[in-house]
Amino acid sequence: MEGSEETSGWGRLSTSRGPPSAAAAAASSGGAEGFLTQLAPSLGGGSAAAAAAGAAAAAAEEEEEEEEEDVEGHCEISLREWLDRPGRSVDLLESLHVFRQVVEAVSLAHAQGVVVGNVRPSCFVLSPLNRVSFIESASCSTSGSDSCEEAPAGPSPSPSPSPSPTETASEKAEEADEAAAVSKAFPLKQILLMEFNWYTSPEEASGGPSTFASDIYRLGVLLFELFCTFGSLEGKLTTMANLRHRVLPPQLLLNWPKEASFCLWLLHPEPDPRPKMSEVLQSEFLNQPRDSLEVREAAIRLKEEMEDQELLLEFLLELQRRKQEVADKLRDTVSFLSTDINEVLNQRSILREKEGFCTELDKDELSAVDRCDQSLNEDPFCCGSRKRFRPQLLPFDIEEPSKNLGEGPSSGTHTRIEENILSKSSRLMKNFKKLEVAYFLSRSRFMGQVKNPINSCCTVTNTGRGSVTGTEGSSVGDLTSKEGPYGRRQNEWINPFFEGLCKYLSFSKFEVRADLKQGDLLSSSNLVCSLGFDRDKDFFATAGVNKKIKVFDCNMILNEDRDIHYPVVEMSNRSKLSCICWNNYMKSQIASSDFEGAVQVWDVTRSQVFVEMREHERRVWSVDFSLADPTKLASGSDDGSVKLWNINKAGSIGTIRTKANVCSVQFQPDSARFLAIGSADHKIYCYDLRNLRIPFCTLIGHTKTVSNVKYLDSSTIVSASTDNSLMLWDLSTSQSRIIDSPLQTFTGHTNIKNFVGLSISDGYIATGSETNEVFVYHRAFPMPVLSYKFNVTDPLSGEEVDDPSQFVSCVCWRGQSSTLVGANSSGNIKLLEMV
């Protein structure tokens, strides 16, 4: 690898011996490339081809080739490690088979005019079927420990071959013990250091060049190691030192006399008397057992083919298993889809009977439903053939009053119905994938609730637009359980999803009802930080960095077509304002917080401060009146504290200390005893105000500052963060003090550095965006329902321009209506209505 000790085998050889000879230089240039290119196919190993490419390539490519060898040759073992296995017994045919492969490889190099030099066990790897492959030499660094990981280059000297997936635990344990024994008996690093000396020919040791005869000498040393085993490192070192003087151990001469004689021929101290490579190949020593070797080779090839077949079989069986799992899941999915479809059809039939629809439209619908029921009964798994959209099947989603349906719809009504359904069908298909994910997520959540029942359900009410929606308390199941056999827990899951789908498809766009610019064109302090409606939703107030609270008459703005709108009340503060909140009981009271840490309660009718509270040490971000107790007020500050106030008492009545800046506070809607806090430490804390020391629940999921928290209902919280997301939390599912899995995560808007506001209305969640847009979500689905972009108009040219610095800074619903007020950083305020 580039920049490491481990260069190519050719480079290490010449470097270790000082100035390279002409033969070595040729080997490290084109000759080596030609040798390795032809060497790979002769050895028949996949890793040999990788090694050939690695030796001829640049250093950067070499690293990639070594990584590829690690993957492809993970079952190979270094020939050095194979020779030094404790208790290795000598098998004649096995040893000759290994030796012959090395001889043929060296012969091929000599035929190309290349002196190999690296004919050492550490330069070869052995496959499980004794296929020999040439690799690069191992590193002989003198630093570090004797571990096997430091010495080798590539996969060759790994302590043991990587275990295959089919190996048992006992086999792996045995291999680990064997590898430990090898490392202990023959430390690889020490052996590698000595190996270079053992395989250096006498003429090279005297400073002579490396020649073809030097490779013959190295083959003799290798043959000796193949037929001679050692019980200890000391014995091996002594015997290898004696080999330099052609002194062979008695057991070799006794057990393998023919091999010992051939070995001495190869190890002649003078280069000339040594045999040529052709003589080695044609010798009786290698050719006499050739028939046995060929039989062994054929058996090895047959075993390789069988192993390949086993791998193919294993792959096909695993593929079959995985596809079968997919098929089983798909079958279950189609089954419960059929169940849900039947449930919806039954509910529609019951509701139609209760409403008393007896028009021809109903008859057509009934026949269509009957046909659908019949097809479902015949094949409950063929629901995919149903039409995506049938106008006559959706009479409950139209915006005409139900009395018109009782009289029979006119052609104009039919047209409006069809246009409405076409629009909804288009939006449904556009977001089909996301709705599909939401459907399965809702159903899986329901299945979890069945195992751990939680007392939560929804009722069905009529919104006045003909659509069925839900409120907290009961469900469509309550309606059907008394009337027929379908009032079961199934309704508890399908009705909330149906409610969410209806609300998601109820509106198609925003319409601008009014546009007012309350900022000064010559002033840069136009940022609106907070919006809020009064108790009766007749007036709304704005506050921001211009240090003013402005109160506008909403009905006057909507009903009068004027270019300029003035506030009915304007109150000035000493500091920039960060938040306002109307008292839900006292119509004329509005609370504010500012950048200097002051909390004030204003009397709007008198345009003056009614109560001022100064206990915070730094900027106050948020203030909130309790809906259940209008005298209670909470404020959160950059000083890490939450102050609890009673507007009829002097001083705070309680303090919550936190470890980070407090960005948002809100009381639970039906109790003054519970408070939610959004913190700069990315968490939401829920406190029971009877115990201010620790929160009773902590919500963890955001990755950046929590800028806003709002109660959707008494047990559900929505949080906004500068991590580009909103999260929905269900406190009723809490089994501990920490909830780290939100019920829903809403994404689509952009929010990474500014506070962009948050407002809740009837399940709809509105927020701003740093793209100068307003986004609306519904609690049932993670994707936006609608969005609206504020136009930026150049004050001089009057043309629309794109200003990336502007963002929507706050939003506020007008009660439970579909009207929304939004303001941006330039002071532009718009009254928008979902239509």
N, C-alpha and C positions, 0 to 999 in steps of 0.2 A: 504494500500500500504506500501511497505517496507520502513521503516524509517520515516513514517509520523505519525500524531496523530491517524489516523484512522486505528486501528487494527480491528480484527474481533469482531462481536457483543458479542460473548461469553467472549472474553478477556476483553472488555471494561466493561462488567457487573461486573465481579469479581474484576477488578481493582478499580472501583468506590466505591465498598463497603468494601474495605479493604481486609483482608485475606479471600480467597474464601472458601466456605464450601465444604464438601465432594460431595454434589450433584452438586454444580457448577463445581467442578473439573471433575466430571464424564461427565458433559455436554460439557466441553471444550475438552474432549478427544474422545474416541471411541463412547460414547453414543451420543454425538452431531452429529457425522458423520452419525450414523445409523438413527437418528431422521430426519436429513435433507434429507437423501437419500429417505426415505419413504414419507416425507412431500411434496416433489415436485409433484409427480403424484396425490396426494390427492387434491391439490389445482387446478390442471388442467392448470396452467399458465406456459408459456415457460420460463419466467424470474425466476420462482421459482426453476426450475432445475438449472439455472445458479447460483442462490444464494446458492443452496445446494452445488454445486461443489466449489464455492468460499469460503464458510465457512470451508470446509474440506481441502482445498489446502493450499500450502505454500503462503507466502506473495507475491512473484513474480507472481504466478498464479492468485492470488486474483485480482491484477490490471487488468490483461487481462479479467477476468470474468466481472469486473465492466464495462470495455469498451464495452464488448459484450452486457451487459444489456442496456447500453446507446443506442445501435443501435437497438436491438430487442424490447426493451420495451419503446420506445420513446413516446408512447401514454399513459403511466401509470402515475398515480399521487399518491403522498404520502397520506396515510390514515389520517395523521395528518393535512395535508393541506386541504383534503376533508372535515374533520370535522369542520375546522375553516373558511370555506367559508362564506363570509358575506351574510346574508339573507337565509341561508340554512333552508329548511323546512324539517320536520321529516316525512318520509314515512315509515309506519309500516313494510311492507313486505321488503322494501329495507334495512332497518336497521337490521331486523332479518336475512335477507340473508347474510349480511356482518358479523354479530355476529356469526352466525352458522358456517361459514367457519373458523373463528378464533378459535372457540371452538373445531371444529374437528381437526384442526392442533395441538392445545395444547393437545388434547386427545391422538393423535397419539404419541406425545412425551412422555406423561406420560406412555403410554403402553410400551414404550421402557425403562422406568425407568429414564427419563431425565426431570429435572426441567428446563423449558424454560427460565424463568427470564425476557426475553425481550418481554413480552406481552404488548407492548405499540404501539400507532398509528404510531409513527415514524419508527417502525420496519416492517411495512407492506405497500404495494403499492396496488392500486386499478386500475383495467383496466377500459376502457370506458364502459364495460358491467358488471361492479361490480364483477369481478373476483379478489379475494384477494390472494396476493403472499407475502410470508415472505422474507424480506431482512435483511441486517445487520443494526444495530442501527446507528443513526445519531451521528455525533461528537458534543460535547458540549464544544468546546474550548472557553476560556474566552477572547481570543484576537480577534481583528478585529471588524468589524461592524456587524450590525444585518442583513446583506444581506443574502439571502437564499443560496447563492453560497458557503458560508463558512461552513454552518452548516451540510448539508447532506453528507452522504457517498453513492456513487452510484447514481442512478437516482431518488431516492425516493422523496426528498423534493424540486425538481425543481419548480420554481415559477408557471409554467404552463406547460401542456403537449406540446411537440413539435408539431407545426401545420402540418397537413397533406397537401400533394400537392394540394388537391382539395379545401382547405379552401379559402374563399374570403378575400379580404383585410379588409373588415368591421369586419368579424369574428375575424381576428387576432387582430384588434384594440380593440375589445371588450374584448378579452382574456387578452390583455396587461393591460387594465384598471382594469380588475378583479384581476389580479395578483398584481397590485400596491395597490389595496384596501386591499387585504389580508395581504400584507406586512406591510401596515400602521396600520390596525386595530389589527392584531395579529403578532407582530414581531417574526419571526420563531425562532431566536436564544434564545430569552427570554422564549418563550413557551417551547422549548426543555430543557432548564435548569430547568424549573418548572415541566415539565412532569415526570422527573425521581422521584421527590418527591411525586407527585400525585400517581404514580403507585408503590410506595414502601409500602409493607404491614406493619401493626403495629408491628408485631414480628420482621421484618427486621429492622425497625426504632429503635427498642430497642436493636439491636445488635445480634438478633437471626439469625439462618441460614435460607436460602431460601428453602421452601418446596413446595410440590404439592399444599397445601392450599394457599401458597403465590400467585401461579398462578391463583387460583380461585378468590382471592381478586382482582387481576389485571383485570380479566374478568369483575368483577363487576364495576370497574371504567370505563372500556371501554363501557359497556352497558349503564352506566349513560351518558357518552359523546354522545353516539349514539342518545339518546332520549331527550337530553337537549341542547338547542341552546342558544347562548349568543350574545348580541349586542355590547359589548365592552370588552376590555381586563380587565378593573377593575372589571366588573361584573363576568367575568370568574374566575379571581383569588380569589375573595371572595367566590364564590360558591364552587370552588374546595377545598378551605381551610375548609369550613363547611362540606364537604363530609367526611373529615377525622373523623368527629364526628357523622357521619350518619345522618346529617341534610340535608334533600332534599328540593329543592325550591318548593313553593306551586304550580306553574304551572305544574310541573312534576306530583305531586300527583293528581292534578285535571284532567289533560289530559291523563295521562298514569298510572293509579293506579296499574294495574297488573304488568306492567314493573317495576314500582317503588318498589313494594313488592319483586319481584324477585331480584332486585338490592340490597335491604337491606339484603336479605339472603346471597348473595355472599359477601357483605361487612361487615360481622360480625367481630367485633374486635378480637375475639378469633379464632384460627385456627380450633379447633375441631368442633364447631357448623356449620362451613361452609359445604356446600354440597360437596360430592365427584364428580369427573368428570363424573362417570357413572350416578349419579343422575341428573346432569345438562343435560346430553344428553337425558335421559329418562323423563325429566320433561314435564309436560303438556304445560308449557310456550313455549318450543321449538317445541313440536310435534303437538299441536293443529292446528297451521296454516300450517302444513306440506304439505297438498294438494295444498294450494295456492302457497307455496314455490316451489313445484315440477312443477306446471304450469309455474311459473316465470322462473324456471331453464330451462324448455323446450323451452320457448320463447327466452331466452338468447342464448341457443345453436343454435336455428334456425337463430337468428340474426347473430351470429358468422359465421355460414355457408354461409349466404347470403353475409356478408362482404368479406369472403374469395373468393366467386364467383365473387364479384365485383372487387376484386384485380386481380384475374385471367383475367377477361374481360379487365380491364384497361391495364394489361401487354400485352395481345394479340393485343389490338387495337394500343398501342404504337409501338409494334413490326411491325405490319402491316404498320403503317405510315412510319416508318423508312425504311422498305424494299421497300415501294412504292417510296420513294424519291430516293433510290439507283437505282430502276428500271427505273425511269424517267431520271435520269442522264445517265444511261447506254444507254437508247434509244437515247438520244441526242448525246452521244458520238459516237455510231454506225452511226448515221445519218451524222454527220459532217465528220467522217472517209470516208463514202461513197462519200461525196462531194469532199473531198481531193483526193480520188483515181480517180474519174472522171476527176478532174482538171489535175492531173499528166498524165493520159492517153491522154487527149486532147493536152497537151503541147508536149508530145512525138510524137503524130501524126503530129503536125505542124512542129516540128523540123525535122522529118524524110522526110517530103515533101520538106522542104527547102534544105536539104542535097542531095536529089535525090537518096536515097538508093533504088535500084530496084533489089536486088539480091534475090535468093531463100531464103536466111536467113530472108530477110524482109518479104517475103510472109508467111513464117512460123510464124514470129512474128506477122504479121497482123492478121492471123487467130487466133492466141492465144489471141490477144488483143480483137478481135471481140467476141470470146467466153466469155472473161471476161466481156466485155460490156454487152453482152446478159444476163449473169448471174446477173450482177448488176441491169439491168433494170427489171429483173423478181423479184428479192428480194434484195433490196439495203441494207438489214440488215444482210446479210449472207456472209459478206466479210471474215469471219474467215476461210472459207473453201478453200481459195486460197492457192496455194503452196507457201511455204516460198521462194523458189528459183527456177527460171527457166532460164537456161543459155541464151536462145534465146531472152530474154526480156531485156538484159542489154548490148547493143552494144556500148553505149556511154562511158562506164567506162574502156574499154580496153586500153592498152598502145600501140597498133599498130597504125601506121598512118592511117588516114581515106582513103587514096588512096588504101590501100590493101583491104579494105572492098569493095571498088568499083569494084575491080577485082574479088571479090569472095574469101572468106577465104579458106586457105588450111587446110589440116588435122592438121598440126602443129599449125596453128593459132587457130583452134578449141580447141586444147589441152591446149594452153596457156590461151585462154579465160576461159575455164572451170576451170582450176587451179586457175586463178585469182578470178573468181566468188566464187568458193568454199572457198577460203581463206577469202574473204570479208564476205561471208555468215556466216562462222564460227565465225568471230569476231563480226558480228552483233548480232548473237544469244547469244553470250557470254555476251554481254552488253545490252541485250534486255530491261531489266527492267529500266536501267538508260536512255537509248534512249527513252523509252516510257515516262518517267518523263519529259525529255527535250522536247519531242514533245508537250505534253499537256501544259507545261509551255510556250513554244513559241507561241502556239495557243492562250492561254489565254492572253498573252501579246499583241498579235495582236488585239484581241477583245477590249482590253483597248485602243489601238491606234486608232481603228475605232471610238470609242466614243470621243477621243481627238486627232484628226489627227495631225501627226507630219511629217514634210517633210523629210523623209528618205527612201531610196530605194537602190536597188542593180542592177547592170547590169550583163548580162551573157557574158562571154568571153570564148574563147577556149584556154585551157592551153597548147595545143600541145600534150597532152596525150589522147585526145579524150573525156575528161570529161568536163562538163559544170560547170564553177565556177563563182563567182560574184565579182564585184568591185563596188565601190561607184559611184552612179550617176543615174542609171536607173535599170530596172528589166526585167525579162522574160516577164512580163506583157507588157512592151513597145514593145516587139517583137510580141506578140500575139494580142495586142489591135488594130493594124493596119491590121491584117490579118484575124481576125475572131471574133466570139462573146464572146470569153473567156478572153479578156483583161480587167479584173476587179480587184478590190482590193484583191480578193482571192490570186492572184499571188504574191502580196507583202508579204504575210505571208509564202506561201509554198516554194517560191524560196530560201529565206535565209536558211530555214531548210534543203532544198535539197542540197544547196551548202555546208552547214556544214557537212551533212551526207557524201557527196562525199569526202570531204577533210578528214573526220575522217577515212574513209575506204580506202583512197588512198595509205596509207603506212602501212606496217606490221611489220617493224623492223628497227633497226639502224645497219648500217655496219661501221666498223672502217676503214676510208680511210688512216689515218696516226696516229702515236703515237709517241710523242716526250716528253722526260723528260728533262726539262731545269733547274731542280734544282740540287743542290749539295747534294750527298748522305750523306755527313758528316755534312751538315748544317740543322738546324731545321727551318731556315727562307726561306722556299720554297713556302709559301702560295701565290697563285696568286689571287690578289684582283680584277683585272679588265682586260677585253679583249675588243678589238675593231678593226674593219676593216676600211681601208682607203676609200677615195672617190670612187675609181674604183674597190674595193674589190679584189685588187691584193695582198695587204700586210695586215697582222694583227699584232697588238702589244699586249704585255703582260706587266703587272706591278704588283708589290706586295711588300711584306715586305722585299724582298732582295734589295730594294732601286734602282732597275734597270728597265728601259724601254727597252724591247727587241722587235725588229721588224723582222718578218719572212716573207719570200716570199711564199705565199700560193700555187701558181702553182708549184713552185719547190718542195715543200714538197709532193704535191699530185702526181706529175709525176715521181719523182725520188725515187727509192726503196733504201733507206738508213736506217741504224740503228741509226745513230746520225744526228741530224739536228741542224745547227748553225744559229743564227740570222744574218741577213744582216746588221743590225745596233744595237748597244747597247749603251744606254746612262745612266750614273750614276747620282743619286740624293743624297742630303745630308740626307734625311729622308725617312722613309718608305712611299711608295706610296699607296694611297687608290683608285684612280680612274683616268682613262684616257679617252679622247674623241678626235677623229679626226675631223679636219675641213673639212666640206663637199664640200668646194669650193677650198680652198688652199690645194692641195694634200699633201704637205710636212709638214703641221702644225698639231701638236698634243698638246692638253692641258692636264695638269696633276694636281692633288691635293695631298697633303701629310699630314702626321700626325702632322707636326709642324705648320699647318695653311697656308702654301704657295700655291699659284696658279701660275702655270708656263705654258708658251706656248713655245714649242720646235720646232726648225727647224730640221727636221729629216735628210735632205740632208747634213747639216753641223754638226749634232750631238751635238747641243748646244742650250742653252736657248735663246729664242728670246725675250720674255717678262716675267718679274717676278712681281707678285702682292702680297703684304703682308699687308693685313688689318684685316684678321681674327685673333682672339685671341686664338683659339683652333683648334683642328684637323678638316680638311675639308674632308667631306665624299664623296662629289659628285661635278662633274663639267660637263657642257654641252654647246656645241656650238649650236647656232641657225641655223637651216637649211635654213630659209628664209633670214637671215642677217648674213653672215659668220664673221662679225666683232664683233658680240654680244656674250657674254659669261656669264654664270651664275654659281655660286658656293654656296654650302650649308655647314654649319659648326656646330660643337658641341656648338659653342657659341650662337646658336639660331638665327643666322642671315643668310640671303641670299644676296650675293653681286652680283651686275650687273656690267659687265665690257665691255669696248670697247678696243679692242687690239691696237687701234691706239691712245688711250688717256691714260694719266697717272692718276692713281687712279680710284676708282670705280665711276660709273655714277648713282648709286642708291643702296639703302639698304632696305631690308624687315626685320623687326624685328618680331620674333615669341617668344612664351613662352616656347618652348622646343627645344631640339636638332633637327637640320635639317639633315636628312639622305639621301635625294635624291632630285634632281631637274631635270626638263626637259622642254624645250620649246615646244610649240605646233608646229607640223611639217610644217604648211603653214603660220605661222605668228610669228614674233619676239615680239609681244605685249602680249602674254599669256604664263604663266609659271605655272607648277604644282609642288607642294612641298610635299614630304613625311616626316612626322614628328614623333618624338618619343612619342608624346601624342596620338598616335593611329589614327590620322586623316590625310587627304589629303586636302591641300589648293590650290585653283586655283585663280591665281591673274591676273588681267588686269594691265600691268605694267604702265599704265597711272594713276593708283591710287594704290599706294604702301601701303596705310594705312590699308585697310581691303580687304580680299579676296572676289571675287564676288561669290564664291561657296565653300562650305566645304563638304567633303565627309566623312560620319561617318558610320563605320561598323566593322572595325577591332578591336580586343581586345588587341593587343599588338603593338609594334613599327612597323611603316610602313618603311620598309627598301628600297623599290624601287618603282618608278612610271615610267610608259611609256605610251606615247600616241599611241593608236592603229590607230586612225585617228583623225581628227580635233575635234571630239566631243565625243570620247570614250577613256577612260583611263583604264589601267590595273595597279593594285597595288599589291605589295607583302609585306607580314608581317611575323613576327616571331610567329604568331598564327596558323601556319600550313596551311595557305590559300592564294590564289590569289583571287582578286575580280575585276570584270569588271563593269565599271561605264559609264552610258550614260548621258552626260551633257546636251543633247538636251531636255531631259525630265524634266529638273529642272524648277519647278514653284516657287521656293524660293531660298534663299541663302544656304540651307542645303539639301543634299540628304542623306538619311539614308537607302536606299534600293538598294543594288547593282543589276545590271542586271544579273550577274552570279557569283557564288562562286565556285572556282576550288579547289578541295582537292584530296589528294592522296600522295603527297610528305610529307616529314618531315622537319619542320623548326621551331625550338623553341628558338634558341639562337644565331645563326650565320647568316651573310648575305650570301645568296646563289646565287645571281644574277638573272637577268630577261632580256629577249630579245624577240622582236616581229618580225614576218615575215609573211605577207600574211594571217593573221588570226591565225597563229600558235604562241603559247606562250611557250617559253622554260624557265625552271628554274632549279636550282640545288636542292639538298636534302642532309640532314645530314645523310642519309643512303649511301652516296657516289654514288648517282645515278643522272642521268639527266632525267628530266621529260618534256614531251611535251604535251600541251593541245591544243585544238582548241576552239576558242571563242564561238562556238555554244553549247558545251557540257561540263558538269562539271567534267567529269572523264578524266584521261590521255589518250592520243592517243598512245603514245609510252613511253618507259623508257629504260635506259641503265645504267648498273652498272659498275663503274670503278673497274677493277681488282687490287688488292693490292698484289704485289709480294715481297716476302722476299728477300732483297739484298744478303743475304748470301746463303740461300738454293735454291733460285730461285722458290720456291713453292708459290702458291697463299694462302694468309691468310686473315682472316677477321679482319680488324682494325676498331673498332667502333668510333675511334677518328677522322677518316678522313671523309671529306665531300666535295661535289662539291661546289666550292666557286664562280664561275662565268661562264656565258655562253654567246655566241654571234652568231647570224645567219650571214651567208655570204650573205648579201643583201636579196633579195627575193627568194633565192634558197632554196633547201632542205638540204644544208650543214650547219652544226653547229659545232662550236668550244666550247669545254668545258674544264675547268681546275679545279683541286681539291686542297685540302690543302697541299698535299705533292709535288706540283709542276708538277704533271702529266698532260699533255695537249693532248687531242685527237681531231682529226677531224672526225666527224661522219656525215653520210649521211642517210637520211630516204629513204628506198627502199620498 
